[in-house]
Amino acid sequence: MQKIHPSCFICIWLIFVITLQKINFFGDLAILLLILFSSGKQNNNKNFLLILAKSLYKTKWLFLGIWLSTAFYTPGDLLAENLFWLPTQQGIFSAWKYTARLAMLMACLVWLNSWLRNQDFLLGLFGVLLPFKKIFGEQNIKIFVLRLSLIFQNFENFNTDKNNKNSYKFNDLIKLLKNNNNNNNDNDNDNDKNNYLENNLKNFIEISWKKFTPKDFLVIVLAIVVAVTIFYFTKL
């Protein structure tokens, strides 16, 4: 069975993200069920909800900050006449709405990560940005994708275990960044840099690159139809 193009998953993710901005709670629930039953199997067979719960727990302070700032700074009716220091009714409603929406956006990211690993994600991103080559330039898009791939590679090799003698420390990371900047300054000119990056990008992108197929377009059209249907019945 032919695999779906990686760019399709990024397009579907963008469709979900845009749709989430204009639907109510029932629409959020519908999209959550969709991504729950359509999540990929690349997360080492871990449960989708478990991974989502861990992601939400890691960002608990972000959610708390958004909830408090929205609840206390949104004008509206007081919960009680004499309790003016409490958040307003509209503030509490808005706080839960925005935190729930942020949680849904994170669920969409977990869904995207369940289908695309680093290289597939970069291939998909390259395909999504390629139609804009007349605006940004194909060369600049290739360089951007390559540099992003180097970031992913460094994150994979970055060891933060304190018991490991080979783990990086903050000062070592600063030195590494400074050395990298010095090495970039030692190059003769920008053309040499671009040629070097493009030659390395060929080993990364062009070997496994494939064009869109009718099946890929059909998947995107189906995602648009589903999103429009959810928006029609659950719009705000």
Secondary structure, 3 states (H helix, E strand, C coil): CCCCCHHHHHHHHHHHHHHHCCECHHHHHHHHHHHHHCCCCCCCCCCHHHHHHHHHHHCHHHHHHHHHHHHHHCCCCCCCCCCCCCCCHHHHHHHHHHHHHHHHHHHHHHHHHHHCCHHHHHHHHHHHHHHHHHHHCHHHHHHHHHHHHHHHHHHHHCCCCCCCCCCCCHHHHHHHHHHHHHHHHCCCCHHHHHHHHHHHHHHHHHCCCCCCCHHHHHHHHHHHHHHHHHHHHHEC
